[in-house]
């Protein structure tokens, strides 16, 4: 009987620990990341229960065609075409799934104004595989992002 | 007890707030502007990581993941001359006939099996039909048995079913290797006798070593084994994609197979003008061919078809990732000869054909609906 009680307590502790640990795992996504081509840095942060990523740095911040800061000129929504790219939220609505994977989100590509479904996998503490896809993951492209030192 | 109630209430309120955040707008939601200068001089957390050359440059016409298209050519004349009837006296026979054009479906898929910074591996497949509409004899001719046999194959329709595998391997941030191998089954087959043509599968490929100095240029040099002019050849190739500094246009080229100048109206509307060499070597196995052509073994007779297509192509996103492509131009014949499979001419060979045909040039058009790649 004593043993059963001990086992029950152990299970409860482990379960609690697992639940308590889950958001911590998810928060490992937070930070500043450099995109695969090195042209941008994206800051990922948790807002509410979801993860979002915004552009915080551009290698070429000035549009050579206008001589002004780059804006989201390819956005299909005409109202957003004057919004500066710096500060633009390109990753949206990600939730932590488990096994170092975040899903249910989207990624926006300012180069062509398209928004794709997206899944993020953490390969190691400093590397993310960001896969944007259409419909099914097989129809997609993976970009590898690298973590930046922030302190 | 009171504290617990407050805690529960607080949790409830925050929980409700969290639940209300379905998504956020793309722009900043805070009144205070963030100081972006703090991100200027950040270093990589892991300095051992390398950068790799990307597969793309800015503004290239979109890669098609799935494409369903239809190709049509206007009427033209075929002038057919018997050149090498090995079992007959070496006289030349000639017959003219006219086809009311040809047309057919073009289905293509391109699946990125691996698509990462370090390696991209794409598997592609294609199925092309080329059906010849009613063919009328328009002149007197002798040796019709041969030409009739050939015409029966054209009536049956020519088909191409192919599989390709393409590897893009970046060597560092600016250099890459592009390798492709493709196997095509071309012939006068239908679904029920496709297997008979497998023995005549044509393997082509290319190997290119290239550079990508910046986001608007990638180029490379390589060699190719190709059937684009109708028969097998080995040629050097130049791979060159360039986007002008003002991003209003560029050049897309895999010379000599194709080249085009691009006008980019915006990221969802582009116009291309250029040419493409198109060609296949079709195995002909219809019964008449087997009976009437000399030296007709199982795999001995092929149609070497090659053409140059000078065209305008307009591509437009009609809904998100669905793009419409409309192409119109002029098809110039470069080869349409019936040949012995075993003959290899390269650049200098002058062996005679079984049937040497010259066909008229014709306007053509192509339309396709495409699902394009991210």
Interface residues (C-beta under 8 A of the other chain):
Chain A: X32 X34 X36 X37 X38 X39 X41 X43 X47 X48 X49 X50 X52 X54 X56 X57 X64 X65 X72 X74 X76 X80 X83 X86 X87 X88 X89 X90 X92 X93 X108 X109 X111 X112 X113 X114 X116 X125 X126 X127 X129 X131 X132 X133 X134 X138 X139 X140 X141 X142 X143 X144 X146 X147 X148 X149 X150
Chain B: X17 X18 X19 X21 X22 X23 X24 X25 X26 X27 X28 X33 X34 X36 X39 X40 X42 X43 X44 X45 X46 X49 X51 X52 X54 X58 X59 X62 X65 X111 X112 X115 X116 X117 X118 X215 X245 X246 X247 X266 X267 X268 X320 X321 X371 X373 X374
